[in-house]
Amino acid sequence: MAMCPEFERHEREYQQSLEKFEKIPGTEFVDHERAVKAYSRPAAGVDQPLPSDVRPPKVLLMTLDYLVKDIVGQGDLADSHAFVRDRTRSIRQDFTLQNSRGIEAVKAHEIIARYHILCMHQLCENKNFSQQQELEQLRNVLTSLQEFYDDLRTEGIPCPNEAEFRAYHILSHLYDPDMIRQAQLLPQHIFQDPYIQLAVEAQTLTRRNNNVKRRAKIQSEASPNFFSRFFKLIEGPKITYLMACLLEIEFGGIRKGALKALNKSYLDQHEGFPVQDLVNILGFDNSEECIANCQMYELEVTDYGQPTVLFGRKEPVSRRRIFRGEFPWDLRRFEPVVMQEPMLGMKALD
């Protein structure tokens, strides 16, 4: 069976909706050996696909192998991202349509999850890349994997990579307090796996003390717990490359909380905090990146023999500590959602 149903190949050729990876080079005609079934968005009034158009698991794995080796592996990741992202959604859709939840589905979803994590790091500075959409797709893939692992365990079928991808599931929901409770319900050999233990440690280090003052009218942020230890963990040998890629989306929020905490802790009469120390503590690539981040919050950077950040400055009238501004989207990445003030009569959650 081909990677794309015959009718769809001819239909998209007629509609001129073929991607460049699916055309005969130098022409607008479909290459029947390279065309891949596109994702079809479910909608009211749209008929279900014919059984003959749903690719079996072996064909889906063959299609995914082609996408990874011949498209992603042989070209530019950014250039092929939109195409591969759509076609991997189509692969997942075909698994769902035939309710295939076996080893083939697990293997395919694991490969797709790794691809999404890689893209979140490699393409984060690409102006056409949406990290929010990529994270959404990753979470959908990981949620499906959690269900597959549970089903196969009841059948006595082991999954060798289960701990790794359950760890990714935790890291993709770092600010969900229920993640740790769910992890503790796993079988002991899974929960004690180094992947899970690393994810739990990272989740602990990124938790904020509080995002909202209890029953207060003004929302206030507190520093994440142990932000310096968090970046030491990232730089250490225990964290894998893909785990670091996934945790990178939290760097902006953690650095913001750290700078705000330092600004509140230091008095304005102090000489200041050396930029190089901030670079080491908060995992910046260089002093220029650190200074740019500080200036976005209107923290004054001066030179006392070396670049220094002046924390604790106050407004002359209100005497409030100066800390303004937000990260632009490309640096802020995903700021965790701030919990809203509870309604009257409801208990606030820690």
N, C-alpha and C positions, 0 to 999 in steps of 0.2 A: 504494500500500500504506500502511496506517495505521501509526502509531508503536507500536501495541500489537496483538498478534494478537486476533482477535475472541473466541476461546474464553477467553483470559485475562481479557479485559475483563468478560465475564459471570461468570466464575468468581470473580474478586476482588470484584465487586459482590455476589454471593451470600454470599461469606465475610466481607463487610464489612471488607475489607483495602485499600480504596482510600485513597489519600492525598488531602488536602484540595485539592491542585492538580488532581486528576483528577475531581472531583465537579462536578455542576451546582450552582452557588451556591444555598445554602439548602436543598439536598436531600441525600440519601444515594445518589443514582443516579449512574452513571458518565457522564461527558461523553466521548463516543466520539472527539471531536476533540482532547481534551487528555490522554487516558490514554496513559501511556508504559510500555513493557514493563519489568517488574521483573527484577532480577538473580536468577538461579536457581543456587543453590549446588550444584555437582556432588556427588552422593552415591551410594553403592552401592544398587543396586536401582531407581534413577531412570532412566526411559527418556530417550534422547536426544530433543531437540525435533524436531518434524516439519520437513521442509525448508520448508514453507509458512509456518512460524512464525519463520524466520530472516530478518531484514530485510536486504535488499541494501545495498551501500555507499552508494548515493545516498540511500536512506531513512535510514540511520544518520546521515549528515551533516545531513540535514534535521531529524532528531530532536535532534541536538546543537545545531543552530542555534536550535531552539525553546527548549531548556533554558537556553541562555546568554542569549538576548535577552528571552524572555517570562517566565522564572522568576527567574533570577539578576539580570538587568538591571532588572526591574520591582519587585523586592521586597527584603526584608531577607536578607542573605547567610546569617546564622545560622539564620534560620527555614527556609530552603529547603535548607540544606546536606545534611542526611541524605537527603532526596529526590533531589537532584541527584547526590550521591555514589553512591547505589545505581543510578540510571539510567545514569550514565556507565560504571559497571562492566558493566551489561548491554550497552551499546554495544560495549565492548571484547570482551565475551564473544561477541557475534554476529560480529565480525570474525574471532575465533579459530575459531569453528565452521565458517566457510566458507573458512578459510585465505586470507583477503584481506590481502595485504601490500603493496598498491600505494600510489599517491599519496593515494587517499581515506583509507586507514588511517593514513598519516603525518599528514595534515591533522587528522584527528579526534583522534589521540593527542597531537598538539602542543597542541591547544586544551584537552584534559583535563589535561595536565601543567601548563599555566599556571593553570588553575583550582585545582588542588591546592596549588600554590606560594602563590597569593594567599590561600587559606584558612588556610594555616599561619601567616601573619602576622596577617590580619584577625581570626581567631577564636581566637588563642592564649590569650586571657584568658577565654574562654567556658568555664564549668565543665563543660558537657556535651561539650566538644570534646576528642578524643583526638589529640594530635599524633603519637603513635607510630603509630596506624593510618593517619593521613593520609600520613605519611612512607613507610609501607610501600606504600600504593597508588601514591604518586608514583614510588617506585623501580621498581615493576612496570611502570608506564607507560613510564618512561625506558629500562628494559631492552628492552622491545618495540621502542621507537624505534631503539635501537642496531642491532637485528637488521634492521629495515626499511631503514635507511640502507645497511647493508652489502649487502643483497640488491639494492637498486635501483642501487647503484654498479656491481655486476657487470653489470647490464643497460644501463649507460650513461645512467641517468636521474638528473639532479642534484636535490638537495633544498636549496633556498635557506636553510632554517633549521637545517641540520644542525649547524653549529658552535655555535649558541646552545643547542641541547638536549643536545649532548654536553658542553657546559660545565656545564649543570644536573646532568648525570649525575655529573660529577666532584665538584661541590659537595655532592651528596647522599651521597657516600661520602668525606668529607674525611679520615677517619682510615684509609682503605684505601691502603697504600703502593703497591699495584699500579695505581692509577688513572693515575699519571704514566707508567708503562711502557706502558699501553694507549694513552694519548694520543699518545705518541711514535710509535706504529705507524700513526697516521692519515696520510692523504695530506698532503703538505706544505702545501697551500693551506688545509686545514682546521686543522692544528695551529698554523699561524701566524696564524689568525684572532684578532682582539682578544678575542672571547668566551673562546676556549680559553686564551689567554695570561693573561687575568684570573683564570680559574678555577685555573690552575696556580699563579699567584702567591698567591692566597688559600689554596690547599692548603698551600703552603710556610709561610705565616705562621701557620697554625693548628697545625702539627705540634708535638707536644711533644718535648722533648729525649729523654725516656724516661718511661715510666709505671711501670716496675718495675725496681728495682735488680737487675742481673744476678746470678742465682743467690742472691739474698738471701731471707731468710725474711720480711722485712717489706716490703710494697709501699710505694713512695714515688712521689709525683708531682713532676714538674718543671714549671716555667712553660712555656707555649707559646712558641715562638720569636717574638720581635718582636711582642708583643701590642699595643704602642702603634702600630706600623706597620699592624697589621691594622685597627684602628679608624680610622686615617687613610685607609686604602683604602676603607673603608665610606662614610666621609663625603665622599670625593672624587667628582669628576665622572665617572670612568670606570665605576663600578659602576652597573648598571641597577637599577631598582626591584625586579624579580623576583629578581635575584641577591642583593640585600640582604635580601629576605624569606626566601630560602632559607638565607642565612648566619646569620640571626638566631637560629636554634635552637642555635648554638654559643656565643652570647654568655655564657651562664651558666658553661660550662666554662672558657672563656678567662679570664673575670674571676676565677674561683676560682684558676686557676693563677697569674695575675698577682699577686693578693693574697698568695698563699702565698709566691711568690718574693720579694716586697717584704718580707714579714714575716721571711723568713730573711736578707735582705740588710742590713736596718737594725738598728742596735744600740739597746738600750732606753734608753741615755742620750741619744739624739738627741731633739730637740724634737718630732719628729713630722712627718707628711706632710699638707700642706693638702688638705682634702677637695675643694676646687675643682680642684686639680691632678689628683686622681684622676678627677674627673668628665670633665675634658678628655682624659685619657690613655685611659680605659677606656670612653668613649662612653656614660656614663650620661645619662639625660634631665635629671636635676637632682641637687642635693646630698642631698635627702631619700632618693632611691633609692640613692645611693652609701652613705650612712650605714646604711641598713637592711641592705644587703648586707654591710657590714663587721661589723655587730653580729651577724649570723647566724653568723659565724665566731668570735665572741667577741673581735674586735679592738676595743680600747678607743678610743672617740671622745671627745675633750675639746675645750676651747676656749682657745686661746692667742691671743685677739684675733680668731680665726676658727676654724671647725670644723676639727679636726686629728685624724688617725688615728695612734695610737701603735703602731708596729710593733716587733717584737723583744722584747716582754714574755715573761718566762719564769716557769714554775711554781716556787714557792719550794723545793720538795723535789727534784724530778727535774731542774730547770733546763732542761727542754725548752721550746721556744718555744710559746706558746699559739696554737693555731689549731684550733678545734673546730667541729663542727656541719656541717650540709649545707643546701643550698637546699631549700625546699619544692618540690614538683613543679611548681607553676605558674611558678616562677622558674628552677628548675634546667633545665627543658626536657629536652634530651637530653645527658646526660653521656656522653662516649665510653666504650665498654667498656674496662675496664682489663685488659690482657693478664695471664694467669695465669702463675705460675712454671713454667718448663719442667720436665718430668719428668726424673728422674735419668738421665743418659746421653744426653740430647738437648741440642743446641746452642741457646742462647738467641738469639732473633732481635732485632735492633736495631729 
